Amino acid sequence: MTESRRPLKGRKLGDRRVRVERPHAAFFRYSPEGQLVAKESASAPRTPAGRALAKARSILFGRPLSIHEEITERLSKKKALAIFSSDPISSSAYATEEILRVLVLAGAGALLLSIPIAIAIALLIAIVSTSYRQEVYAYPSGGGDYAVARRNLPMLTSLIVAGALLVDYVMTVAVSTASAVEQVISAVPQAADIRLVIGVGAIILITLGNLRGLRESGNLFAIPTYLFVGSAMLMIAIGLFRILVNGEHAAPPEPLPGAPSSLQLVGVLLIIKAFASGSVALTGTEAIANGVPAFKPPEPKNAATTLTAVAILLAILFIGITFIADTFGVVPLDNPPRTVISQVAAITYGHGSIFFYLFQTFTALILFLAANTSYNAFPRLGAILAKDGYMPRQFSFRGDRLAFTSGILILSAAAITLLVVFGGRTTALVPLYSVGVFIAFTIGQTGMVLHWRRERPAGWRRRLSINAFGAVLTGFVFIVVLVAKAPESLLVAIIIPILVGMMLFIRRQYEASNRELSVRPDVVVPTPHREERVLVPVPGITRAVVQAINVGRSIAPNVTAVLISDEPDEASLIRTRWERQLPDVPLVIVESPYRALVAPLLAYLDVLDKARPAALEAPITFIVIPEYVARSWWERILYNQSAKRLRAALLGRPHTVVVNVPYRREDPDPAEEAEHPPK
Amino acid sequence: MTESRRPLKGRKLGDRRVRVERPHAAFFRYSPEGQLVAKESASAPRTPAGRALAKARSILFGRPLSIHEEITERLSKKKALAIFSSDPISSSAYATEEILRVLVLAGAGALLLSIPIAIAIALLIAIVSTSYRQEVYAYPSGGGDYAVARRNLPMLTSLIVAGALLVDYVMTVAVSTASAVEQVISAVPQAADIRLVIGVGAIILITLGNLRGLRESGNLFAIPTYLFVGSAMLMIAIGLFRILVNGEHAAPPEPLPGAPSSLQLVGVLLIIKAFASGSVALTGTEAIANGVPAFKPPEPKNAATTLTAVAILLAILFIGITFIADTFGVVPLDNPPRTVISQVAAITYGHGSIFFYLFQTFTALILFLAANTSYNAFPRLGAILAKDGYMPRQFSFRGDRLAFTSGILILSAAAITLLVVFGGRTTALVPLYSVGVFIAFTIGQTGMVLHWRRERPAGWRRRLSINAFGAVLTGFVFIVVLVAKAPESLLVAIIIPILVGMMLFIRRQYEASNRELSVRPDVVVPTPHREERVLVPVPGITRAVVQAINVGRSIAPNVTAVLISDEPDEASLIRTRWERQLPDVPLVIVESPYRALVAPLLAYLDVLDKARPAALEAPITFIVIPEYVARSWWERILYNQSAKRLRAALLGRPHTVVVNVPYRREDPDPAEEAEHPPK
């Protein structure tokens, strides 16, 4: 055996360059000068179960895309509409209700105000989407308000946008889920007792789906969006027909005596409050500006067209539902909850009809779909922030599934917490939702104003004034929402600064460590000459130990084994055997009468260091730890707990290097070529 | 610098034996032939905060004991009584109540039966404690029923005892806490709404205390036990005085028409059920037999005397409380809960008097103390089982605090689950409690019978018959409890076999891995000659990377750096800089367009292996991973996540060794002695 190995060094194959530059082509494409490009196969799962899962996933959701390929998989306007619109359009399922909940407090007469308020909000939608159209053209590489703020405004404002958007994504999950559950209850009142169970269960399902690789997929996700839009349009058409042609309406509310005067008194405040509540209809409008690069070329034009289409659809649905609800005197009911949109559907499609149940199903589906969009947006923003150094680095590795895991889990945990704390009630959650969105709107539009002032393309004055108008208006709405929806809205005003502070703190840490770790770019690193010392902590004589000792000997000839034991008799038996079987490796036995394992080893290492004259440089100490490779989760509990603790304790020691030598069942006995003692 | 290091190898100090055998004396005592014995200082905390905590702990609870020292810290009978009796004696706080809860179902007339039942149970206590006295003398090294079964009965029975005892310890925590909370509510009815909060909160507090090193401590823990026993005795004395001297009693219950006949009908069944419920008074009696070595010599005699004292105290308290409760017609009340013992205290001390509140406080305290005893017993049994190979190995390292942590957390999680599932109601939990205890009693006594038959000392026939009587009686009670308390009691009959199965499974795993890892004792392990290859995955050029490269070069001259990157431009900038600064270390760049990190590196390693002719033995691949040492928990989130994932993925690879090279802020710049390029 030894002869067959020796000649290697002389052969061509022993030359490293040859091996490095011509490896097997299964996993890599070649670039010039020793550079490899990983193929999809390099990231492919290596277990049969993993391969089967990947296969199923690629059938359902399409195969993973490399950055070079993504261009061929761009979204058509039709698919993009489905993907990006579930979030904005689904807000028509609860926006009318939020207006009515405020107005109903002032008596039935005030409900009439809902139509002008809805029209005002529709105008706001028009203005905001016009502003965003300009953003889409100016920043075709996506990134949305964060990117705009990052490029045009002080860093702090872009972090505020980032914080607001992170809150927004959490709120999208919480509010959409809460509303979806209320749609279910409106159809099946018996479900009211388990509303939190359904809501939390749905978030957990979406979480599992995303952890397992469910991503936005135009084919599959287009269906509920189009079903909802289609059936909602039909519902409005039926409603309008019955109102305008048949002349149906609810009995006009009795004007309460003195109601007009009280209306005048609380009038302005009430209208402002109702407007603030209804402004939740705008949530999700920012989604398209974030995703421009996903469109087919010409990207900005297609994105802008889609944006306009979404805005028009949203406005029609919102005004239509509000008008019908108002005409038929619909008010939100709470015990059990019957949503306004479900009452409108009951009036138009007939309560208990199959169409009513279908419509409720579609509404719940598009809301769950809207919740799901956050599971793409949240980690994507996390990755951008991580690249900029404002989030832990592991968020930036988008290709590894693990990188998404933390983002997905954080999002779900936050959304579930909110859902439970606010009792799963949409209307309780909405105040927190609007605040964050309007912060992002305002800062984004302000950034656009500065953008135009700096770039000054043709027609910049007109563009600037559109964005300036949008910024002032959304800023005003932000203040209105913040004040009108206090104290809940103030919670967001507390959370966003905390998030900004965290991001600044993380950035400071990374900057500090980068400074500490930086190497002057002009030095040539010398090859060091340092003494080495190898220690192998051993529990006895096992194959894993023999393998670790052999690895230790191949690092340096200077290997010592250390046995920590609380049983002196057993230890001396091991010594006897050791001296017979491993005669050239000295064994030190450390008795540990306090039964500790890690501390005596650390103390022994300290003693070794102290025993050296202070003038000498400390040697590198290699601590070689034998490990038994676990094949399953319960084996991970049964084995290597000591190795793990040793490793954790040793990582802080100067001049100490931890070497983990795994022993796998399949490995040959490292002692098999042993010299048997003469009999 | 290089000169000062070189001569080392020639010096006396370079000789390893000198350094190994005469290290500094601060941490170790010396034994002959290179064997060290760790002093307490070797396990001492190394941070200022850790030292302060250890100081505070040693003032409160005494300093840690080595196995050589423990004898000087033995418990006097008085202290031992306090430590071991809180568990058995505290059961007098709820045993009477459990009897009355059964009898009250048959009408007020049946309540009179509680006195004969209490006397029968007191007799059972006498018999069981007599049996245990014999166990204490026969097995003075402790271990209790598990040790007895282990030595005398088939392995399976000792595992059943172990399972029963583990369940028993969990139940002790749950039942004692539930009862303690009910004592609090009996005094402060307003607390009824938050009974689960108080219960779970108390368990969490006890958990934190134990995690922080709170152990049984005679000085501190003796106080509540003696306060309870004293005030309960006083209560009984006052009660007896009022009954016997003043002739007070409640109005005799109206005999219901037909009640006698119904009593005769359900009579036997009812009495058996009440007896089964009251038998919970025996729980905790086994504690002393487990802890004989903690007594001062002569250990068995002192332990036996203490056992008798505890049994007598328990019997007096139990019969006394039952008699008073019966005479004054006390029945358990549920809304809000008023425990029987609290009603007895209210009658004797006067409801609302300061003595009543004090007594309720003492009762709650001794119950919490009883819960705390499990936090010693559970990990101790875990350590014994781990030594025998029936529990994960990490449970056996008793000296390291971490070893206790898992045991403590498992115990708390199980107890909290039970408490919440059963609504924090003592009476709902009790059926599960008694079953486990009587299994342990029965098997332990049976083991003793076999012990006497084998050993046959003087008077063995008498001793054997005592234990045989105990075994038959406790076995009978076990069946009674199991049947009378079904279906809850059957839960235990399911859990114990599951625990036994788990223990057998763990043992099988360890046996299998021991076989796999075993080295033939006659071989002399040869020094291997294997080719080595060193790979350093690098994110760029940092001090941590340079240090890792240098460590790699000291393992073998054959070092390659690998950069996984999803940004080709950045990568080629790094290459340019690399070739200037580390010209003798080849850099391979692996582009990862799918943005993955770990998978491309694994693929690259596979490619290297495939590129070698199959006839050659695979070289050892050292993967040297640079790590940045975290100083705090948030740094652990910010850094080394990639290193952690790489390490986990690489541990399964054959012929692969993972080397972690920590970079600490205090380390000198590894490139500081660099050759600067000529300007």
Contacts between the chains, C-beta under 8 A, distances in Angstrom:
chain1	res1	chain2	res2	distance
A	1	B	617	7.6
A	2	B	529	5.9
A	4	B	615	7.2
A	4	B	616	7.4
A	4	B	617	7.7
A	5	B	529	6.5
A	5	B	530	7.5
A	5	B	531	6.7
A	5	B	616	7.2
A	5	B	617	6.0
A	6	B	529	7.8
A	8	B	531	6.4
A	8	B	616	6.3
A	13	B	612	6.6
A	13	B	613	6.8
A	13	B	616	7.8
A	16	B	558	6.5
A	16	B	560	6.6
A	16	B	586	6.7
A	17	B	586	7.1
A	19	B	608	6.0
A	19	B	611	4.9
A	19	B	612	7.3
A	20	B	560	6.6
A	20	B	586	6.6
A	20	B	588	5.6
A	20	B	608	7.8
A	22	B	611	6.8
A	23	B	604	7.3
A	23	B	607	3.4
A	23	B	608	6.3
A	23	B	610	7.1
A	23	B	611	5.1
A	24	B	606	7.7
A	24	B	607	4.9
A	24	B	610	4.4
A	24	B	611	6.4
A	26	B	607	7.6
A	26	B	610	8.0
A	27	B	600	7.7
A	27	B	603	3.9
A	27	B	604	7.4
A	27	B	606	6.9
A	27	B	607	5.9
A	28	B	590	7.5
A	28	B	603	7.2
A	28	B	604	7.6
A	28	B	607	6.8
A	31	B	591	7.1
A	34	B	586	7.3
A	34	B	587	7.8
A	34	B	588	5.7
A	34	B	589	7.3
A	35	B	571	7.6
A	35	B	588	7.7
A	35	B	589	4.6
A	35	B	590	7.9
A	35	B	591	6.7
A	36	B	588	6.9
A	36	B	589	7.1
A	36	B	590	4.8
A	36	B	591	6.6
A	36	B	604	7.0
A	37	B	590	7.7
A	37	B	591	4.2
A	37	B	593	6.5
A	38	B	590	6.0
A	38	B	591	6.5
A	38	B	592	4.9
A	38	B	593	6.8
A	38	B	594	6.6
A	38	B	596	7.3
A	38	B	599	7.6
A	38	B	600	4.0
A	38	B	603	6.5
A	40	B	594	6.5
A	41	B	603	7.4
A	42	B	592	7.8
A	42	B	594	7.8
A	42	B	596	7.6
A	42	B	599	5.7
A	42	B	600	4.8
A	42	B	602	8.0
A	42	B	603	3.7
A	42	B	604	7.9
A	43	B	592	7.9
A	43	B	594	4.9
A	43	B	596	4.5
A	43	B	599	4.0
A	43	B	600	6.9
A	43	B	603	7.8
A	44	B	599	7.6
A	46	B	602	7.8
A	64	B	594	6.2
A	66	B	593	3.9
A	66	B	594	5.3
A	67	B	566	7.0
A	67	B	593	4.9
A	67	B	594	8.0
A	67	B	595	7.3
A	68	B	593	5.6
A	392	B	637	5.5
A	392	B	638	5.2
A	392	B	641	7.1
A	393	B	638	7.0
A	393	B	639	7.7
A	393	B	641	6.8
A	393	B	642	7.4
A	394	B	641	4.0
A	394	B	642	7.0
A	397	B	595	6.4
A	397	B	596	7.5
A	397	B	597	5.4
A	397	B	642	7.4
A	398	B	595	4.8
A	399	B	566	7.2
A	399	B	592	6.7
A	399	B	594	4.6
A	399	B	595	2.9
A	399	B	596	3.9
A	399	B	597	7.4
A	400	B	595	7.4
A	400	B	596	5.1
A	400	B	597	5.7
A	400	B	598	6.4
A	400	B	599	7.6
A	400	B	645	7.4
A	402	B	645	6.2
A	506	B	638	6.5
A	509	B	634	7.9
A	509	B	635	7.2
A	509	B	638	5.7
A	510	B	638	7.0
A	513	B	628	6.3
A	513	B	639	7.2
A	514	B	542	7.9
A	516	B	543	7.3
A	516	B	665	5.7
A	517	B	542	3.8
A	517	B	543	4.8
A	517	B	544	5.6
A	517	B	628	7.1
A	517	B	663	7.1
A	518	B	542	6.7
A	518	B	543	7.3
A	519	B	541	5.4
A	519	B	542	6.3
A	519	B	543	5.8
A	519	B	545	8.0
A	519	B	546	5.9
A	519	B	581	7.1
A	519	B	669	7.4
A	519	B	671	5.3
A	520	B	671	7.3
A	520	B	674	7.8
A	521	B	577	6.4
A	521	B	581	7.2
A	522	B	676	6.2
A	522	B	677	6.2
A	523	B	581	6.4
A	523	B	671	5.1
A	523	B	674	3.4
A	523	B	675	7.4
A	523	B	676	6.1
A	524	B	580	7.3
A	524	B	581	5.9
A	524	B	582	7.8
A	524	B	583	6.8
A	524	B	674	5.7
A	524	B	675	4.8
A	524	B	676	7.4
A	524	B	677	6.2
A	525	B	546	5.4
A	525	B	549	7.2
A	525	B	550	7.8
A	525	B	581	5.7
A	525	B	582	5.1
A	525	B	670	7.4
A	525	B	671	4.7
A	525	B	674	5.8
A	526	B	671	7.7
A	526	B	673	5.8
A	526	B	674	5.8
A	526	B	675	6.0
A	527	B	550	7.7
A	527	B	553	6.0
A	527	B	584	6.9
A	528	B	550	4.8
A	528	B	553	7.2
A	528	B	554	7.1
A	528	B	670	7.3
A	529	B	2	6.1
A	529	B	5	6.4
A	529	B	6	7.6
A	530	B	5	7.4
A	530	B	550	7.7
A	530	B	554	6.2
A	531	B	5	6.9
A	531	B	8	6.2
A	531	B	9	7.8
A	532	B	554	5.8
A	541	B	519	5.4
A	542	B	514	7.8
A	542	B	517	3.8
A	542	B	518	6.8
A	542	B	519	6.4
A	543	B	516	7.2
A	543	B	517	4.8
A	543	B	518	7.2
A	543	B	519	5.8
A	544	B	517	5.6
A	546	B	519	6.0
A	546	B	525	5.4
A	549	B	525	7.2
A	550	B	525	7.8
A	550	B	527	7.7
A	550	B	528	4.8
A	550	B	530	7.8
A	551	B	620	6.4
A	551	B	657	5.5
A	553	B	527	6.0
A	553	B	528	7.2
A	554	B	528	7.1
A	554	B	530	6.2
A	554	B	532	5.8
A	554	B	555	8.0
A	554	B	556	7.9
A	554	B	620	6.3
A	555	B	554	7.9
A	555	B	555	5.2
A	556	B	554	7.9
A	558	B	16	6.4
A	560	B	16	6.6
A	560	B	20	6.5
A	566	B	67	7.1
A	566	B	399	7.4
A	571	B	35	7.6
A	577	B	521	6.4
A	580	B	524	7.3
A	581	B	519	7.1
A	581	B	521	7.2
A	581	B	523	6.5
A	581	B	524	5.9
A	581	B	525	5.7
A	582	B	524	7.8
A	582	B	525	5.1
A	583	B	524	6.8
A	584	B	527	6.9
A	586	B	16	6.7
A	586	B	17	7.2
A	586	B	20	6.5
A	586	B	34	7.4
A	587	B	34	7.8
A	588	B	20	5.6
A	588	B	34	5.7
A	588	B	35	7.7
A	588	B	36	6.9
A	589	B	34	7.3
A	589	B	35	4.6
A	589	B	36	7.1
A	590	B	28	7.4
A	590	B	35	7.9
A	590	B	36	4.8
A	590	B	37	7.7
A	590	B	38	6.0
A	591	B	31	7.1
A	591	B	35	6.7
A	591	B	36	6.6
A	591	B	37	4.2
A	591	B	38	6.4
A	592	B	38	4.9
A	592	B	42	7.8
A	592	B	43	8.0
A	592	B	399	6.8
A	593	B	37	6.5
A	593	B	38	6.8
A	593	B	66	4.0
A	593	B	67	5.0
A	593	B	68	5.7
A	594	B	38	6.7
A	594	B	40	6.5
A	594	B	42	7.8
A	594	B	43	5.0
A	594	B	64	6.2
A	594	B	66	5.3
A	594	B	67	8.0
A	594	B	399	4.6
A	595	B	67	7.3
A	595	B	397	6.3
A	595	B	398	4.9
A	595	B	399	3.0
A	595	B	400	7.4
A	596	B	38	7.3
A	596	B	42	7.6
A	596	B	43	4.5
A	596	B	397	7.4
A	596	B	399	3.9
A	596	B	400	5.1
A	597	B	397	5.4
A	597	B	399	7.5
A	597	B	400	5.7
A	598	B	400	6.4
A	599	B	38	7.5
A	599	B	42	5.6
A	599	B	43	4.0
A	599	B	44	7.5
A	599	B	400	7.6
A	600	B	27	7.7
A	600	B	38	4.0
A	600	B	42	4.8
A	600	B	43	6.9
A	602	B	42	7.9
A	602	B	46	7.7
A	603	B	27	3.9
A	603	B	28	7.2
A	603	B	38	6.4
A	603	B	41	7.4
A	603	B	42	3.7
A	603	B	43	7.9
A	604	B	23	7.3
A	604	B	27	7.5
A	604	B	28	7.6
A	604	B	36	6.9
A	604	B	42	7.9
A	606	B	24	7.7
A	606	B	27	6.9
A	607	B	23	3.4
A	607	B	24	4.8
A	607	B	26	7.6
A	607	B	27	5.9
A	607	B	28	6.8
A	608	B	19	6.1
A	608	B	20	7.8
A	608	B	23	6.3
A	610	B	23	7.1
A	610	B	24	4.5
A	610	B	26	8.0
A	611	B	19	4.9
A	611	B	22	6.9
A	611	B	23	5.1
A	611	B	24	6.3
A	612	B	13	6.6
A	612	B	19	7.3
A	613	B	13	6.8
A	615	B	4	7.4
A	616	B	4	7.7
A	616	B	5	7.3
A	616	B	8	6.3
A	616	B	13	7.7
A	617	B	1	7.8
A	617	B	4	7.8
A	617	B	5	6.0
A	620	B	551	6.4
A	620	B	554	6.3
A	622	B	659	7.9
A	627	B	651	6.8
A	628	B	513	6.3
A	628	B	517	7.2
A	629	B	651	5.9
A	629	B	652	5.7
A	634	B	509	7.9
A	635	B	509	7.2
A	637	B	392	5.5
A	638	B	392	5.2
A	638	B	393	7.1
A	638	B	506	6.5
A	638	B	509	5.7
A	638	B	510	7.1
A	639	B	393	7.7
A	639	B	513	7.2
A	641	B	392	7.1
A	641	B	393	6.8
A	641	B	394	3.9
A	642	B	393	7.4
A	642	B	394	6.9
A	642	B	397	7.4
A	645	B	400	7.4
A	645	B	402	6.2
A	647	B	660	7.2
A	651	B	627	6.8
A	651	B	629	5.9
A	651	B	660	6.7
A	651	B	662	4.7
A	652	B	629	5.7
A	652	B	662	7.1
A	652	B	664	7.0
A	653	B	662	7.8
A	654	B	664	6.0
A	654	B	666	6.7
A	654	B	667	6.3
A	656	B	662	7.3
A	657	B	551	5.5
A	657	B	659	6.0
A	657	B	660	6.9
A	657	B	661	5.2
A	657	B	662	7.7
A	658	B	659	7.3
A	658	B	660	4.6
A	658	B	662	7.7
A	659	B	622	7.9
A	659	B	657	6.0
A	659	B	658	7.3
A	659	B	659	4.8
A	659	B	660	7.8
A	660	B	647	7.3
A	660	B	651	6.7
A	660	B	657	6.9
A	660	B	658	4.6
A	660	B	659	7.8
A	660	B	660	7.4
A	661	B	657	5.2
A	662	B	651	4.7
A	662	B	652	7.1
A	662	B	653	7.8
A	662	B	656	7.3
A	662	B	657	7.7
A	662	B	658	7.7
A	663	B	517	7.1
A	664	B	652	7.1
A	664	B	654	6.0
A	665	B	516	5.8
A	666	B	654	6.8
A	667	B	654	6.4
A	669	B	519	7.4
A	670	B	525	7.5
A	670	B	528	7.3
A	671	B	519	5.3
A	671	B	520	7.3
A	671	B	523	5.1
A	671	B	525	4.8
A	671	B	526	7.7
A	673	B	526	5.8
A	674	B	520	7.8
A	674	B	523	3.4
A	674	B	524	5.6
A	674	B	525	5.8
A	674	B	526	5.8
A	675	B	523	7.5
A	675	B	524	4.9
A	675	B	526	6.1
A	676	B	522	6.2
A	676	B	523	6.1
A	676	B	524	7.4
A	677	B	522	6.3
A	677	B	524	6.2
